[in-house]
Amino acid sequence: MKAASVKEIKTELNHRSTQELLELCLRLSKFKKENKELLTYLLFEVENEEGYVLSIKKLMDEQFSAINSKSFFYVKKSVRKILREVKKYIRYSTKKETEIELLLYFCEKLEAFRPSIKRNQLLKNLYNRQLDFIKKKIPTVHEDLQYDFNKELELLPYL
């Protein structure tokens, strides 16, 4: 089965009643955890973006503290998993400020992580790629925020 395009889906949804749309959303939420997470964000978190960002930062803190640091193999695996989840939460929010703030926080946590990531090339590359990505995203936000984000970015060294 070939999936319909977004335009086709949008036109079809315009022809549906409110009750049918409600049933479609509920049915969609039953299939994948990501669908349910996105609906949760759209219904409950959109108005409180700061609370959303804080909850993700708290989740990152918990995940970084739970990393098995006995071997760089486990550290790499865990850091990649954390970044993958952060990127997923960033996709839910369409705000560039949220994206930059969460990636800056991820880089701060990674740079402060012990054992130091300076001893592992893969982790250094991952960290530096995120810093480059943040630098490209900063010009897309408001000037006041650009200044604040640039100040935060200056505190993070390239490895």
N, C-alpha and C positions, 0 to 999 in steps of 0.2 A: 504494500500500500504506500502510495506516495503522499506525503504531507502537503496540505494546501498552503498557499502563500499567505502572508500576513494580511495582504489586501483582500484576498478572498474570504479569509476568516472574519475580517472586520465587516465586510458587506453582509455576510451571513448573520453575524451577531446583531446587526442593525434590524434585521427582520424578526428577531426573536422577542418574546414577551419577557417581562421582568421575572416571572416565575421560572421560565425556562432557563434564563441566564443564571438564576440562583442555583438551580439544579445542576447546570453545567459546571459552575464553579465548585460546588460541593463534590461532584463526581471527580473533577480534576484534582482536587486536594487529596483524594484517597489514593492516588497512584504513586506519587513520588514525594519524598520528604521535602525536596526543594520547592515543589509547587506549594506545599503547605507553608513552608517558611516564607515564601514570597507573599502569599496571601496574608499571612500574619503581619508581615511588615506593612503591606499596603493598607490593611484595616486598622492596625493598632499603633504602629510606630511612625508613620509618615508625619504626623503633627508634632512629634517630639523627637526630632533628629538628634538632638544632644543626648537624650537618654539612650537612643539607639547606639550612638557612637560609644558612650560610656559602657553599655552592656557588652559590646564587642571587645573593648579594651580589657574589661574584667575577664572575659572569656580567654583573651590572649594571655593575660597574666597567669591564669590557672594552667593553660596549656604549656607555657614556657617553664613554669615551676614543676610540671610533671614530666619533663623531658629526662630520659635516661642518659646521663652524661658520662657513662662509663666508657663509651666508644663513640667515635665520630660517625660511625655508620648509623647508629640510632639517633644521634643528634641531627644528621642530615635528613634522615627520614621524617623525623618529627617536625623539623623546621619547614620542610616542603609541605607537609600536611597543614601546618598552621597557616602558611601563606596561601595555600589553595582555598582554605575556608575563609580567610580574610577577603580574598578576591571574590568569592561567591557572595559574601555579605555586601561587598562594594557594588556588585552588579544589581542587587536589589534596590539600592539607593542610586538615584540618577544624579545626585549632587556631587560636583567635582571637589567641593570642600571636604566632604566626608571621605572621599577616596584619598585625598592628599593627607588628611589628618590620620587616617588609619594606617596608611603606608609609612608615614613618619614614625608613628608609634611602634609599628612592627620593626623598623630599622633601629630605633632606640633600644628596644628590648633585645634585638639580635646583637647589637654592638656591645651591650652591657652583659651579655650572657657569658657565663663561665662554665667550662673552659673556653678560652678566647677563640673566636672563629678565625683569628689571624693565622692559626696553625693549619687551617684547612682551605685549600684553594677553591673548592666548590662553594663553600659557604661564603667566602670572600666575594666570589663572582656574583652569587645570588644577591648579596647585600649591595654591592656596587650597581648592579642592574636596577635594583629598586630605587636607589638614589638617583640614577639617570632618569628613570621613569618619572619620579617626583619632579625633577627639574623641568622636564618637558610639560608637565601638567600645571605647574604653578602659574605660568602666564595666562591660563584660561580662566582664572578666578579674579574677583574684585581686587583693586589696587591695594587696599588696606590689608586684605588677607594675604596678598602676595608678599607684602613686607613681613608680616608675621611668620609666614611659612618659610620665607628665605632665611629669617633669623634662626628658626629651628633647624633648618637644613645646614646652616653654617656650623652648628654645634656637632654635627655628625661627620666624622672624618671619612675620607675614602681609604679603603684598606688595600 
